[in-house]
Amino acid sequence: MSIVVTGATGQLGRLTVEALLRRGGPAADIVATGRDTAGIKDLADRGVVTRRADFADPDSLAAAFAGAEKLLLISASIPVDERLAHHCRAIDAALTAGVSLIAYTSMTRADTARTILAGTHRATEEYLRERDAHAVVLRNSWYLENYTDQLPLALQHGTFLGAAGGGRVSAATRADYAEAAAVVLTTEGHTGAFYELGGDQAFTLAELAATASAATGTPIAYSDLPAGAFTQALTGAGVPPELARILADSDLGLGRGELFTDTGDLRRLIGRPTTTLADALAAALR
Ligand SMILES: NC(=O)c1ccc[n+]([C@@H]2O[C@H](COP(=O)([O-])OP(=O)(O)OC[C@H]3O[C@@H](n4cnc5c(N)ncnc54)[C@H](OP(=O)(O)O)[C@@H]3O)[C@@H](O)[C@H]2O)c1
């Protein structure tokens, strides 16, 4: 049985490969892929098969997915307007290779959410349906690391900035999402499922700031800005304009409840409570 993971040169993909290895299957049955396999040489050294797969290059996908039984399709990064075509090429290649299951990392409430990002995920989910693919959709909420990575700046300025109002986000760690993906790839009964995956304890960004204050012993507030001002603050801090626009748009979605889920799907798949914000902040501070 071989399981192909796209985006294994990235953070979620690598964590998923690690989770698959921990689950005990032979390393040689895992195929870790990325645009440049140099960054995953350490996985090759541990017996994982590494192959080049570029969503822009169908021949690379055909070669990378040959012989695969299951595929974890980790959504591509920005530019966002190339994403759907990338995903469709990967799905086409997986079907040609005859995979029995495509697991796709989508986004919370992708069927109804109005954000730019959710639009590309919804279209990918629709393409899976159109192609009649045997698929399982992993609708991941935000990463906790989106916030813990901001801790140094928040400490410097005494504030987290956002445009999410009082919306609650069901953020979870990449490692928890990766473990769920590994469970779905190594156990039966997931075909056709749509999992809404998120942390057990949703929080507002004001609660994020309060928890970060408690964890650091330093007062940190949440400053809620209009989306335009938040976009400007991000670009002013060096975030590329397209990403800044997407982040502000996503915060508006967060404010509408589009990154909130209380299904408990993540906890059920990984068989334990999800990592809390306080624990993730403590780990980041270490
Ligand atoms: N839920 C969230 O909060 C959140 C936040 C950010 C992103 N995301 C989404 O989740 C995905 C995984 O997150 P992450 O943190 O692991 O991101 P990441 O560390 O940036 O990794 C992205 C992976 O996608 C690969 N990739 C991008 N474009 C590709 C292409 N054209 N062909 C083949 N591979 C390509 C990258 O390969 P290279 O090494 O070749 O670049 C990398 O391995 C992201 O790509 C994005 O779609 C979710």
Ligand as a Chemical Component Dictionary entry (heavy atoms), coordinates in Angstrom:
data_LIG
# 
_chem_comp.id                   LIG 
_chem_comp.type                 NON-POLYMER 
_chem_comp.pdbx_formal_charge   0 
_chem_comp.three_letter_code    LIG 
# 
loop_
_chem_comp_atom.comp_id 
_chem_comp_atom.atom_id 
_chem_comp_atom.alt_atom_id 
_chem_comp_atom.type_symbol 
_chem_comp_atom.charge 
_chem_comp_atom.model_Cartn_x 
_chem_comp_atom.model_Cartn_y 
_chem_comp_atom.model_Cartn_z 
_chem_comp_atom.pdbx_ordinal 
LIG N1  N1  N 0  -5.250 26.430 7.999  1  
LIG C1  C1  C 0  -4.380 27.428 7.997  2  
LIG O1  O1  O 0  -4.280 28.212 8.948  3  
LIG C2  C2  C 0  -3.479 27.606 6.819  4  
LIG C3  C3  C 0  -2.528 28.608 6.867  5  
LIG C4  C4  C 0  -1.673 28.734 5.786  6  
LIG C5  C5  C 0  -1.808 27.875 4.697  7  
LIG N2  N2  N 1  -2.750 26.918 4.689  8  
LIG C6  C6  C 0  -2.932 25.982 3.568  9  
LIG O2  O2  O 0  -2.456 24.719 4.003  10 
LIG C7  C7  C 0  -1.377 24.292 3.179  11 
LIG C8  C8  C 0  -0.342 23.593 4.030  12 
LIG O3  O3  O 0  0.074  24.464 5.059  13 
LIG P1  P1  P 0  1.597  24.526 5.476  14 
LIG O4  O4  O 0  1.653  25.318 6.694  15 
LIG O5  O5  O -1 2.207  23.185 5.439  16 
LIG O6  O6  O 0  2.196  25.389 4.278  17 
LIG P2  P2  P 0  3.704  25.429 3.775  18 
LIG O7  O7  O 0  4.632  25.081 4.873  19 
LIG O8  O8  O 0  3.865  26.736 3.087  20 
LIG O9  O9  O 0  3.780  24.266 2.715  21 
LIG C9  C9  C 0  3.108  24.347 1.494  22 
LIG C10 C10 C 0  3.493  23.138 0.692  23 
LIG O10 O10 O 0  2.777  23.178 -0.547 24 
LIG C11 C11 C 0  3.711  22.950 -1.579 25 
LIG N3  N3  N 0  3.321  23.600 -2.821 26 
LIG C12 C12 C 0  2.960  24.866 -2.996 27 
LIG N4  N4  N 0  2.747  25.105 -4.294 28 
LIG C13 C13 C 0  3.006  23.944 -4.948 29 
LIG C14 C14 C 0  3.015  23.545 -6.311 30 
LIG N5  N5  N 0  2.752  24.399 -7.286 31 
LIG N6  N6  N 0  3.303  22.266 -6.600 32 
LIG C15 C15 C 0  3.610  21.386 -5.624 33 
LIG N7  N7  N 0  3.658  21.709 -4.318 34 
LIG C16 C16 C 0  3.368  22.974 -3.992 35 
LIG C17 C17 C 0  4.991  23.577 -1.064 36 
LIG O11 O11 O 0  6.083  23.077 -1.818 37 
LIG P3  P3  P 0  7.447  23.899 -1.944 38 
LIG O12 O12 O 0  8.278  23.441 -0.799 39 
LIG O13 O13 O 0  7.959  23.466 -3.246 40 
LIG O14 O14 O 0  7.103  25.360 -1.894 41 
LIG C18 C18 C 0  4.985  23.105 0.368  42 
LIG O15 O15 O 0  5.444  21.789 0.471  43 
LIG C19 C19 C 0  -0.878 25.565 2.500  44 
LIG O16 O16 O 0  -0.258 25.248 1.269  45 
LIG C20 C20 C 0  -2.151 26.348 2.335  46 
LIG O17 O17 O 0  -2.888 25.895 1.218  47 
LIG C21 C21 C 0  -3.585 26.772 5.742  48 
# 
loop_
_chem_comp_bond.comp_id 
_chem_comp_bond.atom_id_1 
_chem_comp_bond.atom_id_2 
_chem_comp_bond.value_order 
_chem_comp_bond.pdbx_ordinal 
LIG N1  C1  SING 1  
LIG C1  O1  DOUB 2  
LIG C1  C2  SING 3  
LIG C2  C3  SING 4  
LIG C2  C21 DOUB 5  
LIG C3  C4  DOUB 6  
LIG C4  C5  SING 7  
LIG C5  N2  DOUB 8  
LIG N2  C6  SING 9  
LIG N2  C21 SING 10 
LIG C6  O2  SING 11 
LIG C6  C20 SING 12 
LIG O2  C7  SING 13 
LIG C7  C8  SING 14 
LIG C7  C19 SING 15 
LIG C8  O3  SING 16 
LIG O3  P1  SING 17 
LIG P1  O4  DOUB 18 
LIG P1  O5  SING 19 
LIG P1  O6  SING 20 
LIG O6  P2  SING 21 
LIG P2  O7  DOUB 22 
LIG P2  O8  SING 23 
LIG P2  O9  SING 24 
LIG O9  C9  SING 25 
LIG C9  C10 SING 26 
LIG C10 O10 SING 27 
LIG C10 C18 SING 28 
LIG O10 C11 SING 29 
LIG C11 N3  SING 30 
LIG C11 C17 SING 31 
LIG N3  C12 SING 32 
LIG N3  C16 SING 33 
LIG C12 N4  DOUB 34 
LIG N4  C13 SING 35 
LIG C13 C14 SING 36 
LIG C13 C16 DOUB 37 
LIG C14 N5  SING 38 
LIG C14 N6  DOUB 39 
LIG N6  C15 SING 40 
LIG C15 N7  DOUB 41 
LIG N7  C16 SING 42 
LIG C17 O11 SING 43 
LIG C17 C18 SING 44 
LIG O11 P3  SING 45 
LIG P3  O12 DOUB 46 
LIG P3  O13 SING 47 
LIG P3  O14 SING 48 
LIG C18 O15 SING 49 
LIG C19 O16 SING 50 
LIG C19 C20 SING 51 
LIG C20 O17 SING 52 
# 
